[in-house]
């Protein structure tokens, strides 16, 4: 709504009022009095027009507050405070006009007053100069014009206070149109505002002056209402570009889970460039004004970041908007699932890696059927984080181990189908002497050995078997010679037997026992080596 300016007709009425006031001061004819009546009638019509316009503005405040009470509510409240004070001033002046006319006419039922309306054409004692001064000035200058002056002064200051120094043009208009300062009269002497406006003037002039004051009251009401209404959207952003935005909670979903996304309209103002500050540095912007945040992932774990978006509002103030985000840095990985080798071995921890694409390892959980499991955590200089590795130890052979994986996806637990593993016993190790279990061995090599060992050749796990005993057998000329060890080392007697072996003779190591990582002792195949 634009600021209400005085129309040419209103300006003409004002000029006529000034001319006629001067003519009355010179005791001119009744034609001047009739002209004053016409001026007052024009002022009264203009006041009615202002009242209608102001009523429209109040309805706009009602509508705005109904649509957005948080934004428009306080301005609607201020507007109705203006209405209350404007009506108070207007009605006080109207009451004075009615009081003067009724007393001058000496008729409480005079046709010049209908309800709260004054009919200037019906006033008979239109040129009475005593009654207006008697009521307004009083015998000791204690008339009701004093109250009128105080009321207009308070009204003016109230309206200026609502402007809060933000509209100097309207403030100057209020000080001028509602001025209650003492004035200089025709003789150049300073005169009280009350006397300057009302003393010894005829009734028609006083009524006309009061109508002008009422017009000023309504005009001031309109100016301040226009200002208050403009403030509803003064700090609101004016967006000139709309775009549909879809932000999924995740771009990856698994079978049986839900895909969820937020869909909304994004509004931007291409004339306002935001400043996005992260960690004390401004982000570079793309062509649409969106900030680009880029950081090298140099360590694992959850990373938190955030900052402030600053944007200048239409009223010149800067609005700050905080934001906080986080992301997870994990190790690069690829998932390869063997379909024919899904085997676990009994009695030992079988390491497995479990990952769900786009899900942080700390959001993944497992359960194991026919087994137990442990987790692996890694510590860096700042925090401990879950690596995503487990070790499963089966409980029994002949029954599958089932690994059941669940993950927290978008705040909801999602369970996946069980993944089965066959369970096998650990294969028996092979006993070796001089790194051989069969074949031939040089006599010097055999004599230099310190013991017997057990290995698992071509086995995926690095398992250690400990030989707990063995017997060395030597046959010569139909007689057998045996010596036994209760650990993996050769005894002195066993070394003596090996030392007596000659080329072509067989070295036999039998009754070999080895303790496995599962805590069980196994009997191994004997070692038969020919001495070179």
C-alpha positions as CSV (number, residue, x, y, z in Angstrom):
1,X,0.0,0.0,0.0
2,X,1.4,3.4,-1.0
3,X,1.7,6.3,1.3
4,X,-1.5,8.5,1.1
5,X,-0.8,11.9,-0.4
6,X,-3.1,15.0,-0.3
7,X,-5.3,15.2,-3.4
8,X,-5.6,18.5,-5.4
9,X,-9.1,18.9,-4.0
10,X,-7.8,18.6,-0.4
11,X,-5.1,21.1,-1.1
12,X,-7.7,23.5,-2.5
13,X,-9.8,23.1,0.6
14,X,-6.8,24.0,2.7
15,X,-6.1,27.1,0.7
16,X,-9.7,28.2,1.0
17,X,-9.6,27.7,4.7
18,X,-6.6,30.0,5.0
19,X,-8.1,32.7,2.8
20,X,-11.5,32.6,4.6
21,X,-9.8,32.7,8.0
22,X,-8.1,35.9,7.0
23,X,-11.4,37.3,5.6
24,X,-13.2,36.6,8.9
25,X,-10.5,38.5,10.8
26,X,-11.4,41.5,8.6
27,X,-15.2,41.1,9.5
28,X,-16.2,40.4,5.9
29,X,-19.7,39.6,4.6
30,X,-22.0,36.6,5.1
31,X,-20.8,35.3,1.7
32,X,-17.5,34.4,3.4
33,X,-19.4,32.6,6.1
34,X,-21.2,30.5,3.4
35,X,-17.9,29.8,1.8
36,X,-16.7,28.5,5.1
37,X,-19.6,26.1,5.2
38,X,-18.6,24.7,1.9
39,X,-15.0,24.2,3.1
40,X,-16.2,22.4,6.2
41,X,-18.5,20.2,4.1
42,X,-15.5,19.3,1.9
43,X,-13.4,18.6,4.9
44,X,-16.1,16.4,6.3
45,X,-16.4,14.4,3.1
46,X,-12.6,14.0,3.0
47,X,-12.6,12.7,6.5
48,X,-15.3,10.1,5.6
49,X,-13.1,9.0,2.7
50,X,-10.1,8.6,5.0
51,X,-12.2,6.6,7.4
52,X,-13.2,4.2,4.7
53,X,-9.6,3.8,3.5
54,X,-8.4,3.2,7.0
55,X,-11.0,0.5,7.5
56,X,-9.7,-1.3,4.4
57,X,-6.2,-1.2,5.9
58,X,-7.3,-2.7,9.2
59,X,-8.9,-5.6,7.2
60,X,-5.5,-6.1,5.5
61,X,-3.9,-6.4,9.0
62,X,-6.6,-8.9,10.0
63,X,-5.9,-11.0,6.9
64,X,-2.1,-10.9,7.2
65,X,-2.3,-11.9,10.9
66,X,-4.6,-14.8,10.1
67,X,-2.2,-16.0,7.4
68,X,1.0,-15.6,9.5
69,X,0.4,-14.6,13.1
70,X,4.1,-14.9,14.0
71,X,5.1,-12.4,11.4
72,X,2.1,-10.0,11.3
73,X,0.6,-10.3,14.8
74,X,2.6,-7.6,16.5
75,X,2.0,-5.1,13.7
76,X,-1.7,-5.8,13.8
77,X,-1.7,-5.1,17.6
78,X,0.1,-1.8,17.0
79,X,-2.3,-0.9,14.2
80,X,-5.3,-1.3,16.5
81,X,-3.6,0.7,19.2
82,X,-3.3,3.5,16.5
83,X,-7.0,3.1,15.8
84,X,-7.9,3.4,19.5
85,X,-5.9,6.6,19.9
86,X,-7.1,8.1,16.6
87,X,-10.7,7.5,17.5
88,X,-10.1,9.0,20.9
89,X,-8.8,12.2,19.4
90,X,-11.3,12.4,16.7
91,X,-14.3,11.8,19.0
92,X,-13.0,14.3,21.5
93,X,-13.0,17.0,18.8
94,X,-16.4,15.9,17.5
95,X,-17.7,16.2,21.1
96,X,-16.4,19.8,21.3
97,X,-18.1,20.7,18.0
98,X,-21.4,19.3,19.2
99,X,-21.1,21.1,22.6
100,X,-20.4,24.5,20.9
101,X,-23.3,24.2,18.4
102,X,-25.9,23.1,21.0
103,X,-24.9,25.9,23.4
104,X,-24.8,28.5,20.7
105,X,-28.2,27.4,19.3
106,X,-29.6,27.2,22.9
107,X,-31.4,24.0,21.8
108,X,-30.2,20.5,22.9
109,X,-32.4,19.1,20.1
110,X,-31.1,21.4,17.4
111,X,-31.4,19.9,13.8
112,X,-27.8,20.9,13.3
113,X,-26.8,17.8,15.3
114,X,-28.0,14.3,14.4
115,X,-26.6,11.7,16.7
116,X,-22.9,12.2,16.5
117,X,-23.0,14.1,13.2
118,X,-22.9,17.8,12.7
119,X,-24.9,19.4,9.9
120,X,-23.2,22.8,9.4
121,X,-25.9,24.0,7.0
122,X,-28.5,23.8,9.8
123,X,-26.6,26.0,12.3
124,X,-28.4,29.3,12.7
125,X,-26.0,31.2,15.0
126,X,-23.2,30.5,12.6
127,X,-21.4,33.7,13.3
128,X,-21.5,33.5,17.1
129,X,-18.1,34.5,18.5
130,X,-18.8,34.2,22.3
131,X,-19.7,30.5,22.8
132,X,-16.6,29.0,21.1
133,X,-14.3,31.2,23.1
134,X,-16.3,30.6,26.3
135,X,-16.0,26.8,25.9
136,X,-12.5,26.5,24.4
137,X,-10.6,29.5,26.0
138,X,-12.6,30.0,29.2
139,X,-12.5,33.0,31.5
140,X,-9.1,32.3,32.9
141,X,-7.7,30.5,29.8
142,X,-8.6,27.2,31.4
143,X,-11.0,26.1,28.6
144,X,-11.2,22.8,26.9
145,X,-8.8,23.8,24.2
146,X,-6.1,23.0,26.8
147,X,-7.3,19.4,26.9
148,X,-7.5,19.3,23.1
149,X,-3.9,20.5,22.9
150,X,-2.7,17.9,25.4
151,X,-4.6,15.1,23.6
152,X,-3.2,16.0,20.1
153,X,0.3,16.3,21.6
154,X,0.1,12.8,23.2
155,X,-1.4,11.4,20.0
156,X,1.5,12.9,17.9
157,X,4.2,11.5,20.3
158,X,2.5,8.1,20.3
159,X,2.6,7.9,16.6
160,X,6.2,9.1,16.3
161,X,7.2,6.5,18.9
162,X,5.8,3.7,16.6
163,X,8.0,4.9,13.8
164,X,11.0,4.2,15.9
165,X,13.1,6.7,13.9
166,X,12.9,4.6,10.7
167,X,10.7,6.9,8.6
168,X,11.8,10.5,8.9
169,X,9.5,11.8,6.2
170,X,6.3,10.5,8.0
171,X,7.7,11.8,11.3
172,X,8.2,15.3,9.8
173,X,4.6,15.2,8.5
174,X,3.2,14.3,11.9
175,X,5.1,17.1,13.6
176,X,3.7,19.5,11.1
177,X,0.1,18.4,10.8
178,X,-0.3,17.8,14.5
179,X,1.7,20.8,15.6
180,X,0.6,22.3,19.0
181,X,3.4,24.8,19.5
182,X,2.6,28.4,20.3
183,X,2.3,30.6,17.2
184,X,3.0,34.2,16.2
185,X,-0.1,36.3,15.6
186,X,-0.6,39.0,13.0
187,X,1.3,41.5,15.2
188,X,4.3,39.2,15.3
189,X,3.8,38.4,19.0
190,X,3.9,34.9,20.3
191,X,0.4,33.6,21.3
192,X,-0.8,30.5,23.0
193,X,-1.8,27.7,20.6
194,X,-5.3,27.7,22.1
195,X,-5.9,31.4,21.7
196,X,-4.3,31.5,18.2
197,X,-6.7,28.9,16.9
198,X,-10.0,29.7,18.6
199,X,-10.2,33.0,20.5
200,X,-12.9,35.4,19.2
201,X,-13.4,33.5,16.0
202,X,-17.0,32.9,14.8
203,X,-18.6,29.5,15.3
204,X,-18.3,28.5,11.6
205,X,-14.5,29.2,11.6
206,X,-14.0,27.2,14.8
207,X,-16.0,24.3,13.4
208,X,-14.0,24.4,10.2
209,X,-10.7,24.5,12.1
210,X,-11.8,21.5,14.2
211,X,-12.7,19.6,11.0
212,X,-9.3,20.3,9.7
213,X,-7.8,18.9,12.9
214,X,-10.0,15.8,12.6
215,X,-8.7,15.4,9.0
216,X,-5.1,15.7,10.3
217,X,-5.9,13.0,12.9
218,X,-7.2,10.6,10.2
219,X,-4.4,11.4,7.8
220,X,-1.8,10.8,10.5
221,X,-3.6,7.5,11.3
222,X,-3.3,6.5,7.6
223,X,0.4,7.4,7.4
224,X,1.4,5.3,10.4
225,X,-0.8,2.4,9.3
226,X,0.9,2.4,6.0
227,X,4.3,2.3,7.7
228,X,3.3,-0.5,10.0
229,X,1.9,-2.6,7.2
230,X,5.1,-2.2,5.2
231,X,7.1,-3.6,8.2
232,X,5.3,-6.9,8.0
233,X,7.4,-8.0,5.0
234,X,10.3,-5.5,5.5
235,X,12.7,-8.2,6.8
236,X,11.2,-11.0,4.7
237,X,13.3,-12.3,1.8
238,X,11.9,-11.8,-1.7
239,X,12.6,-15.0,-3.7
240,X,12.6,-14.9,-7.5
241,X,13.6,-18.5,-8.3
242,X,11.8,-21.7,-7.3
243,X,13.2,-25.2,-7.7
244,X,11.9,-28.6,-6.8
245,X,14.3,-30.4,-4.4
246,X,14.4,-34.1,-3.6
247,X,16.7,-35.2,-0.8
248,X,16.7,-39.0,-0.1
249,X,17.6,-40.3,3.3
250,X,19.8,-42.7,1.4
251,X,20.5,-43.3,-2.3
252,X,21.0,-47.0,-1.6
253,X,18.3,-49.4,-0.4
254,X,18.2,-53.1,0.1
255,X,15.5,-55.5,-0.8
256,X,12.7,-55.4,1.8
257,X,13.7,-52.0,3.1
258,X,12.1,-48.6,2.4
259,X,13.2,-45.8,0.1
260,X,12.4,-42.5,1.7
261,X,13.0,-38.9,0.4
262,X,12.0,-35.4,1.3
263,X,10.4,-33.4,-1.5
264,X,10.0,-29.6,-1.3
265,X,10.3,-26.3,-3.0
266,X,13.6,-24.4,-2.6
267,X,13.3,-20.6,-3.1
268,X,16.3,-18.5,-3.8
269,X,17.0,-14.8,-4.5
270,X,19.5,-14.5,-7.3
271,X,20.1,-10.9,-6.4
272,X,21.3,-11.8,-2.9
273,X,24.6,-13.7,-2.6
274,X,25.0,-15.6,0.7
275,X,28.2,-15.9,2.7
276,X,28.8,-19.4,4.0
277,X,31.4,-19.6,6.7
278,X,32.8,-23.0,7.8
279,X,35.6,-23.1,10.4
280,X,36.4,-19.4,9.8
281,X,36.7,-19.7,6.0
282,X,34.2,-18.7,3.4
283,X,33.1,-21.4,1.0
284,X,33.3,-20.9,-2.7
285,X,29.9,-20.7,-4.4
286,X,28.6,-22.2,-7.6
287,X,26.6,-20.3,-10.2
288,X,23.4,-20.8,-8.3
289,X,24.8,-19.5,-5.0
290,X,25.3,-22.9,-3.3
291,X,28.4,-23.3,-1.2
292,X,30.9,-26.0,-2.1
293,X,32.4,-27.8,0.9
294,X,35.3,-30.1,0.1
295,X,37.7,-31.7,2.6
296,X,40.2,-34.6,2.2
297,X,39.4,-37.7,4.2
298,X,42.7,-38.3,6.1
299,X,41.5,-40.4,9.0
300,X,38.7,-42.9,9.8
301,X,35.6,-42.4,11.9
302,X,32.7,-39.9,12.2
303,X,33.5,-36.4,11.2
304,X,31.4,-33.4,12.3
305,X,31.3,-30.1,10.6
306,X,29.1,-27.0,10.3
307,X,29.0,-23.3,10.0
308,X,26.9,-20.2,9.4
309,X,25.0,-18.9,6.3
310,X,24.7,-15.1,6.4
311,X,22.2,-13.4,4.1
312,X,21.2,-9.7,4.0
313,X,17.5,-9.2,4.4
314,X,15.5,-6.6,2.5
315,X,15.5,-4.3,5.5
316,X,19.3,-4.2,5.5
317,X,19.8,-6.5,8.5
318,X,21.9,-9.6,8.2
319,X,20.3,-12.9,9.1
320,X,22.5,-15.7,10.3
321,X,21.5,-19.4,9.9
322,X,23.5,-22.1,11.8
323,X,23.9,-25.6,10.4
324,X,25.6,-28.8,11.6
325,X,26.3,-32.0,9.6
326,X,28.4,-35.1,9.9
327,X,29.8,-37.9,7.7
328,X,31.6,-41.2,8.3
329,X,35.0,-42.0,6.8
330,X,35.5,-45.8,6.3
331,X,38.2,-47.9,4.7
332,X,37.8,-48.5,1.0
333,X,36.4,-52.0,0.3
334,X,34.9,-54.2,-2.3
335,X,32.5,-57.0,-1.4
336,X,33.4,-60.4,-3.0
337,X,31.3,-63.4,-1.7
338,X,32.6,-66.9,-2.5
339,X,29.7,-69.2,-3.2
340,X,31.5,-72.5,-3.0
341,X,34.0,-71.8,-0.3
342,X,31.7,-70.7,2.5
343,X,33.5,-72.9,5.1
344,X,34.4,-72.3,8.8
345,X,36.7,-74.6,10.8
346,X,35.8,-76.0,14.1
347,X,37.6,-74.9,17.2
348,X,39.3,-71.8,15.9
349,X,38.2,-68.1,15.4
350,X,37.3,-67.7,11.7
351,X,37.7,-64.0,10.6
352,X,34.9,-62.5,8.5
353,X,34.3,-59.0,7.1
354,X,30.7,-57.8,7.0
355,X,29.7,-54.6,5.2
356,X,26.5,-53.0,4.0
357,X,26.9,-50.5,1.2
358,X,26.4,-46.8,2.3
359,X,26.2,-47.9,6.0
360,X,28.8,-47.0,8.6
361,X,30.5,-50.1,10.2
362,X,29.3,-49.0,13.7
363,X,25.7,-49.3,12.5
364,X,26.1,-53.0,11.6
365,X,25.4,-55.9,14.0
366,X,25.5,-59.6,13.7
367,X,24.1,-62.7,15.4
368,X,25.6,-66.2,15.1
369,X,23.8,-69.6,15.2
370,X,26.0,-72.6,16.1
371,X,28.9,-70.4,17.2
372,X,30.2,-67.4,19.1
373,X,31.8,-64.3,17.8
374,X,34.2,-61.4,18.8
375,X,34.5,-58.0,17.3
376,X,37.6,-56.0,16.3
377,X,38.1,-52.4,17.2
378,X,40.9,-50.1,16.1
379,X,42.2,-47.1,18.0
380,X,43.8,-44.0,16.4
381,X,45.2,-40.9,18.1
382,X,41.7,-39.4,18.7
383,X,39.1,-42.1,19.1
384,X,38.2,-45.7,19.0
385,X,36.2,-46.9,16.1
386,X,34.7,-50.2,14.9
387,X,36.6,-51.6,11.9
388,X,33.8,-53.9,10.7
389,X,35.6,-57.2,11.3
390,X,34.5,-60.2,13.3
391,X,35.8,-63.6,14.2
392,X,33.4,-66.5,14.5
393,X,34.1,-69.7,16.4
394,X,31.8,-72.7,15.5
395,X,30.3,-74.8,18.2
396,X,29.8,-78.1,16.4
397,X,30.7,-80.0,13.2
398,X,27.9,-81.2,11.0
399,X,25.7,-78.2,11.5
400,X,25.9,-75.0,9.6
401,X,27.0,-71.7,11.2
402,X,24.5,-69.0,10.3
403,X,25.6,-65.4,10.4
404,X,22.6,-63.0,10.6
405,X,23.4,-59.4,9.8
406,X,21.3,-56.4,10.8
407,X,22.0,-52.7,10.2
408,X,20.6,-49.3,11.4
409,X,19.5,-47.7,8.1
410,X,17.9,-44.3,8.3
411,X,17.3,-44.8,12.0
412,X,15.5,-48.1,11.6
413,X,16.9,-51.6,12.2
414,X,16.9,-53.8,9.0
415,X,17.7,-57.5,9.2
416,X,19.1,-59.4,6.2
417,X,18.7,-63.1,5.3
418,X,21.0,-65.5,7.2
419,X,24.3,-66.3,5.5
420,X,25.3,-70.0,6.0
421,X,28.8,-71.5,6.5
422,X,29.6,-75.2,6.5
423,X,31.6,-76.3,9.5
424,X,34.7,-78.6,9.0
425,X,37.3,-80.0,11.4
426,X,40.7,-78.7,11.0
427,X,42.7,-81.1,8.7
428,X,45.5,-83.1,10.5
429,X,48.9,-81.6,10.2
430,X,51.9,-83.2,8.5
431,X,55.0,-84.1,10.6
432,X,58.3,-83.1,9.2
433,X,62.0,-83.8,9.9
434,X,64.6,-81.8,8.1
435,X,61.6,-80.2,6.3
436,X,60.6,-83.6,4.9
437,X,58.1,-86.3,5.7
438,X,59.2,-88.8,3.0
439,X,62.1,-89.3,0.6
440,X,65.7,-89.2,1.3
441,X,68.0,-87.0,3.5
442,X,71.8,-86.6,3.7
443,X,73.3,-88.3,6.8
444,X,74.9,-85.0,7.8
445,X,71.6,-83.1,7.5
446,X,69.8,-85.6,9.6
447,X,72.5,-85.5,12.3
448,X,72.2,-81.7,12.4
449,X,68.4,-81.6,13.2
450,X,67.1,-80.5,16.6
451,X,63.6,-81.9,16.6
452,X,60.3,-82.8,14.8
453,X,57.7,-80.3,13.7
454,X,54.1,-80.3,12.5
455,X,52.7,-78.1,9.7
456,X,49.5,-77.6,7.7
457,X,50.7,-77.2,4.2
458,X,48.4,-75.2,1.8
459,X,46.0,-74.3,4.6
460,X,44.4,-70.8,4.6
461,X,44.9,-70.2,8.3
462,X,48.2,-69.6,9.9
463,X,47.8,-72.3,12.6
464,X,50.5,-73.5,14.9
465,X,50.7,-77.2,16.0
466,X,53.1,-78.2,18.8
467,X,54.6,-81.7,18.7
468,X,54.3,-83.2,22.2
469,X,56.2,-86.5,21.6
470,X,57.6,-89.0,19.1
471,X,59.8,-92.1,18.8
472,X,62.9,-92.6,16.7
473,X,63.3,-96.2,15.4
474,X,66.6,-97.7,14.0
475,X,66.9,-101.2,12.7
476,X,70.2,-103.0,12.1
477,X,71.0,-106.7,11.6
478,X,67.6,-107.8,12.5
479,X,67.4,-105.8,15.7
480,X,65.3,-102.7,16.4
481,X,66.5,-99.8,18.5
482,X,64.0,-97.2,19.8
483,X,64.3,-93.9,21.8
484,X,61.3,-91.7,22.8
485,X,61.0,-87.9,23.3
486,X,58.2,-86.3,25.3
487,X,58.4,-83.0,23.4
488,X,59.4,-81.8,20.0
489,X,63.1,-81.9,20.6
490,X,65.5,-84.8,19.9
491,X,66.9,-86.3,23.0
492,X,70.6,-87.2,23.4
493,X,69.9,-90.9,22.9
494,X,67.8,-90.2,19.8
495,X,70.7,-88.1,18.3
496,X,73.0,-91.1,19.0
497,X,70.7,-93.4,17.1
498,X,70.6,-91.0,14.1
499,X,74.3,-90.8,14.3
500,X,74.7,-94.6,13.9
501,X,72.7,-94.5,10.6
502,X,74.7,-95.4,7.5
503,X,74.0,-94.8,3.8
504,X,71.0,-96.8,2.6
505,X,69.4,-97.2,6.0
506,X,65.9,-96.0,6.9
507,X,65.2,-93.4,9.5
508,X,61.8,-94.0,11.0
509,X,60.0,-91.5,13.3
510,X,56.7,-92.8,14.6
511,X,54.1,-92.3,17.4
512,X,54.1,-88.6,16.6
513,X,51.6,-86.6,18.7
514,X,50.8,-82.8,18.2
515,X,48.6,-80.4,20.1
516,X,46.4,-78.2,17.9
517,X,45.1,-74.6,18.4
518,X,41.7,-76.1,19.2
519,X,43.3,-77.8,22.3
520,X,43.1,-81.3,20.9
521,X,46.0,-83.7,20.4
522,X,46.3,-85.5,17.1
523,X,48.4,-88.6,16.1
524,X,50.3,-87.9,12.9
525,X,51.6,-90.2,10.1
526,X,55.1,-91.5,10.7
527,X,58.1,-90.1,8.9
528,X,60.2,-92.5,6.8
529,X,63.4,-91.1,5.3
530,X,66.3,-92.9,3.5
531,X,69.8,-91.8,4.5
532,X,71.9,-90.8,1.5
